[in-house]
Amino acid sequence: MTATATDHAAIPLLCLPFAGAGASFYRPWRRLDVATIEVHPLQLPGREERLAEVPCVDFETAVACLLPSVLEVARRYPVALFGHSFGAVLAYELARKALEHDQDLVLHLIVSGSPVPWDGRRERASDCGDDEFVNRVEEFAGYCHPALRISELRELLLPALRADVHMHEHYSPRSATRLAVPITSVRGHDDHLVSAERACRWREATSLRFDAVELPGGHMYLTEDPLSLLELISDRLTRHPAEAHYAAAG
């Protein structure tokens, strides 16, 4: 039987990367002093220690690849899922698949810097040549990964980044059924890519509690102050730790 959130001192927070990123982005978060959260970065194929694997090119494959890791952690304790931008959509689809296995597996979904899935990705870059592709992705994200400016490293990083961007641009949700899990939507106050109105439409994705929150910064606000984000997540998870379970039981 799955334990409840209160049976464990720290709630597992499974983190999904933004396009092209790997699990290493989230590993420093483990050192931040937020005792109520246990950060679990999830790694997609085609990057870092999984560099030799072929990157996923559709969400169904990506979810199938990551689901065993979710189920392994959730077998012991209910989890929260967090994703930023591309990772928010991946977290949403992963939450849906996990809930199909057991409605008690997911406590909360935290989506960051993303419109609701059926609002669609409006910007396009996947058909561009390498230089224009990198420039467009950096323009969209408001963030420049230094490694993309080093030709040898860019050659290693581009396949995963291209796969993620292609996946995001060609995505359509496989279901419009509302998730029976609370959702918190977070955006940077100065995000030029995702408006407050678009971020708030995530309320359409849940049949339970919804919150929309802004933090200082632009689209990549989480690179500047991850501690504030983790404290916000901790507040949401500990304030209503078992809402989804009570709803399922009722």
N, C-alpha and C positions, 0 to 999 in steps of 0.2 A: 504493500500500500504506500502511496506517495505521502510523505510527511507534509505537515503544514508549514507555512513560513515561520511561525513562532517556535517551531521545534529546532531551528537553526539560528545561531547568532547572526550570521551574515547571509543575506539573500544573494544567490548567484545572479550576476548580471552578465548575460551573454552578449558580446559586442560584435557587430557586423561592420566591416570597413566601408568607407566611401570608395568611389571608383578608382581602381588601380592600386589601392593601399593594401597593406598586409596586417597581420595580427600584431606586428611589432609596434604599430602606432598606439595600441591600447595597453601594451605591457607596462609602460611607466605609470599608468593609472593605478596599478596594484600597490605602488609605494605611497599613494596619497592617503591621508588619514581620514578615511570614511569607513568606520568599523562595521556599519550595517550592510555594506555591499562587498561582495567577493567578485572581482572582475575576471571574466573568462573570455579572452579574445578568441574568436573563431577564424580559422584560416581557410580561404578558398584555394583551389589548385592554381598553379601557374605563378606563384610568388613565394619569396623567401624559402623556407625549408621544403616547400612543395613546388619549387621552380621548375623541376623536370616534368611535372604533370601538365597535361593540356588544360588551359583555362576553360571554364564553363562558358557557353555562349547563349544559354537561355535560363530563365529562372527555375524552371522545373528541374533541370539537371543540377543547378546550384543548390536548391533546397534538398534534393535527394542526397547530395554529397555531404551537406552539413547536418541533416536531421539526426544521424546516429550520435553525434556529439551532444546535441540538445537532449535526446532521450536518455543518454548516459548520465548527464548531470541531473536531469529532472526525475530520474528514477529514484534519486535520494531526496531531493528537495525541489519544490516548485521554483521556476526560474522567471526572471524578467528578461526581456529582449530589448536591446538598444541598437539602433542603426542610424547613420547619418547620410543624407542625400540618397545615392544609390543604395546604401546599406539600410536605409529606412524601408524601402520597398522590399528588399530581401528579408528584413526582419518581419515585416508584415506577412509575407508569403510563408515564411518559416513558422511563425506563430500559428497561422491557419492550419498548416500541416500537422504541427504538434498537437493542436486542439482536436484534430480528427482522431488522434490516437487516444487522448484522454483530456477531458475538459478541465482537469485539475493541474495540468502540467505547467501552464503559463499564468503567472500572477499579474503581469502588467506588460504593456508594449509601450516603449518610449521611442518616438520617431522624431528625427531632428533634421532641420533644413530641407524639408521635402513637402511637396504638395501631396494631396490624397492620391492614391494609385490611379483612379479613373480620371483624374484631372490631366494626366498625360505629360510627357516630357516634351517641351516645345522647342528647345534648342537642339541643333543637329551638328555633329562633328564626325561621325563614324566613317563617312565616305571621303574624308579629306586626306591629302597626303600627309606625311609624318609631321613636317614643320607646322603646317596650318592646323593639323589636328591638335598638336600640343598647345599651340597658341589659343585655340578656341576653348579647349578644356580648361586652361588656366584662366581665361577670361570668364567663363561660366562660373568657375568655382571661386574666383577671387583669391586663388592660392597657387603658388608656384613651388612645386617640389624640386629642390635643388638638383637632385639626381637626373632629372629630365634635361638638364642643360649640359650634362656630361655624356658625350656620344656613346662611350662604351656601356655606361649604366642605362642610358635611354634604350639601347638595343635590347637589354634584358627586361626592362619594365614595360615597354610598349605593348607586347602581346596581351598581358593581363589587363592593362588600361583600355586597350581597344576592345577587348572582349566585354569588359564591364560596361563601357559606354554604348556599345552596340546592343547589349542586353537591355540597358535602361531605355534607349531610344525606341526599341521595338517591343517594349513590354505592354501587355494588356492583361488586367487581372483575370484570373480563371474563375472567380466568383465575386458577386456583389453582396453576398450574405454578410451581415454585420457580425463581427467577432464578439463572443461572449467573454471579453477581457477588457479591463479599463485601458484607455489610451491617453498618454500625455504627448502633446506636440510641442516641440521646442524649436525656436528659431532665434538667430541673431537679430537684434533690433534694427540693424542697418543692412540686413540681407537684401541685396538687389535682385537676387535670383528667385527667391520664394517670398511672396508677399504675406502679410499677416492674414489676409482673407483666405489665401490658398492654404496656408498652414492650418487654419481653423477648420477647414473642410474635413479634416480627419475625424471630426465628430460623427460624420456619416459612416465611419468604418466600425463603430462599436455600438453594442446594445447596452453597455454599462457606462460607467463614469468617464467623462472626457474633460481634460484641462488643456489649455493653450498658454504657454509661458514664453516670455522673451528674456534673453540675456544680452548683455552688452556685446557688441561686435558685429561683424558681417557674416557672410555665409559660412566661413570657416572659424567661427567664434570659438569652437571647442579646441582649436590649436593654441589659443591664447590663455585660456583659464579653465582647464578641465576640472579643477577642484570645485568651482562654483556649480558646474554642471552635475558633478557627482553628488554634491550636497543637495541640489534640487531633486535629483532622482531618489536619493535616500529619503527625503521628506515625503515624496509621493508614495514610495513603497511602504514606509512605516506608518504613514497616516491612514492608509486604507489597505492593509496587507492582505486581507483575505476576502475582499469584496466579490471577486469572481467565484470563489468557492461557496460563499453564502448564496450567491445567485443560483449556482448550479444545484445546490442542495435544496433550494426552495422550489 
